[in-house]
Amino acid sequence: MAHPSENMKSPASSVKLTGRERAQTRWITVEPMIILGMMGYTCLALVRPLFVKDRIRELHNFTENDTDKCSDAHSDNDTLGDKIQAESSVWLLYLTAASGIPAMLSTIVFCTMSDRLGRKIAMALPALGFAIQAAVYGFTVHFKLPLAVLFVGDATQGLTGGFGLLFAGCISYLADATSEKQRTIRIVIAEMLTFLVGGMNQLGQGYLITFGYLPSLAIAFGCNAAAFLYIVVPWFVIETIESSRSDRKEFIDVWRRMKRLLEFNENGRRWQMLLLDFFIFFCVGQFQGISAIYVLYGSAQPFCWLSSTAGIGLAVGWVASSVGMLVGTKLFSYCLGDYWLMQISCFSIMLSYLIIGFAKSTLVIFLGTAVGCLRGMSIPVARSVLSKITHPDEIGAMFSIVGCLESLTFASGLIATSIYAASVSFLPPLTFYVYSAATIIPAGIILLLQIRWPRRKEYVPLKTVVNAEYVS
């Protein structure tokens, strides 16, 4: 006869927590991954344009001092300098396309597959791709290989998803590992870390690059290798998706499940999801566009920035956005709903770009940059709303669409540089005015959502009939 205590323990011992339930007990999950990934990403993003331009200068035997960059006097080197600038822009355009175009497809495929095969695949692959890219850049710099070799690194990074897939995978994991009450603030913290780490790293890298490109590339490789190990080692990150061998056919099922995600339209969910996706696309696109000309605008007259001043300006923008994102979201959420937080963020963007456009001194540019501290609130709040109107089995597919659209925002940088190049001779700040006016588009999207589908304080879960669609 069994001991009574054994009978009492057997029911409890038979209870086994799922990976999702175990992950929900942890306060720190993918945050170290975001920090390491962002450090590696910003190192590569800073090295690429500077190295490409320096290599093209070497090919043309052209030298230029910082003191000559803002001079009124014209010299015989002006034409050659313009040619180098044009060639550098073309190389950067091709490199961006080599990574951005494959990333749009791979983000959809791998992030959607993570709904069944596990979230780790969507986080480990980009980290591995960035590590390979850093290694390719390092070999190119050290052995003075042709610039065309860089395409190998950028194409590999694109095929493995890039930062769009990395962050989409992290947000999908946070959606799995948090309750609806915790989700918004956890996603805000994740977004805040990208801005804070990006700003501080850019400030430091601006000085480190003066010693050469290899130290920065070594940091990029080390951070991405560490991020890959952090995801792969089971003790650090608990897998939240229970996969089985029957799920290995998932690759051919991606597009069918994407179609189901868009077809299901209970309570206007499809239109809400699409509108929020395009809202994020426009907000990220505005940031990418202005970032493409921010330093270029500041280095021209009457500001004449040196590299150290440019680093400070970029750091002010990233750090102010990280603080405003966390503090602003926490404070405003006590008295305002999600959609009003997004409207405030749009107003912050519009005002910031107007101030920078009207600025006549570096101090006013920094002031305008700081005024945009609330611009970062909109994106994490929109991600949180998306996760709440999406069934848990569709989180990865939904964020794959967001990641794909974010990968497409590289085109915004091309638009911004084109506007700046066309207007620099008669109205240099025109790009800031255009992008400030363009804020009406995301603000209008949120206004439509506020009128048509106002947010309720409590979320009503989707009907369980969605699960039936996947039982086949």
Phi, psi and omega in degrees: 000134183288148177293143180304323181295329179292322178294329179286328184278333187299319178297320182292321183290338181281347180280123180237123181288142175285167178300322179296318180292322177294320180294329181290346178274354183259141177271334179242121181232278184261003182300315176299326177297317179296318180297310181295316180296320181291323177297314179295320181295314182289329175299312180294321181295329179280322184290320189304304182294323181292317181293317180300315181293319178296320181294320179292325175298318179298320180297329181261005182053045184249135177236149181210128179268155178301328182288342181270348190289337184239026182277144178284333185287143178264147180229175180291342182274357183300314182296317179294322178297319177296322179295318178296319178299318181293316180296320179298318180298320180294315178299316180295324177297314180294319179295320178297318178294323181297330178263323186287319183293310176297329182296328180298320180283313183294328177297314179298314185294305187288323180289324176292320177297333182293342176296336181242325184268351179114150183287336186297329180297326181283345179256325183286319182300312179298322179298319177295319179297318178293323178296318177296318179299316179297321179295317179298316178297320180297315177296321180296318180291312186292316184264006179053048179284162179299153180299333181299337179297332180299335179298329179298313179294316182291320178295320177297317178298320179293318181294334178266009170105331181068192184291334178300314178291319180303311183286324177298320177295319179295317180292322176298320178296316179298324177296325177288321192265010180227156172278167181297331180289323182275340196299314185300312184291326178291321177291323176299317179298319179298314178296320180299321180297323179297318180290315183295310180295319178299317180294312181294322180291321178296322178297315180289319182293331178302326178272325182294326182295339177296340177268000181123169183273335185298319177301318179294320179291327176295320177296318179299315179295315181297317180296317181288325175295318177295321178297319178298315179295323180299322180282320186288320181293122188298331186288335184278312182236124179274129177292130183264351181249125178275106181259159177222169182295335179291345181275359185291348176275012189298331184301318182281351183261358186301309187290328177295321181285328174296321178296318179297321180300318182280335181283325183291120191227040178294129179056033179070023184300320183301313182291323176299315181297314180295319179295319178292324176300313181288332174299312178298320180301314181291321180294313178294322179298321177297316180296316180296319182295311180293324178299329182292334183242357186302307181291320179300318179294318181288334181280350179270175177292146005265013188270317175054056181289143165271173183297325179293320178295320178297320178297320178295317180299317178295319180296320178302315181297313183291314183291317178300321179293322180294317179292313180298324180297312183287308183291315182298315180297318181295316183287309184292334182291343178290331186235351183232155178277176183302314184293328177290327175298322178291323178295318177299319179298318178297320178296322178297319178297312182300313181293320181299312182292327177294316180297316179297320180297323181273355186295143175242000180216161180297323180300319180291325176298315178297322178297314178298322177297318179292326178299331178280019183296337181268003182296333184281352182294324191296318188291310178296325178294319178296320177298319180297316178298318178300317181294333181279336180262006181247140178294144182306328180285353182245006184303312181297317179298318181294314180288341175293325176295317178299314180297322178297314180295323178294324177295330181284345184290353175300336178294334179296324176296323177294320179296316182297315180293327178293316178297317181295316180297324182283335186248357186297333183282336183235335179206080184304321182279012183303323181300319179294322178294318181296314182288331174295316178294327181293346177297341177300329183294304178296325177296321178293324177299315180292323177299319178297318178295321179297323182281316188274319182227073180298141181285137174263158183293326180247136181275133176263115184300154176291154179294148183289358178298339179298321181300328183296333181292336184262357179271088180200000000 
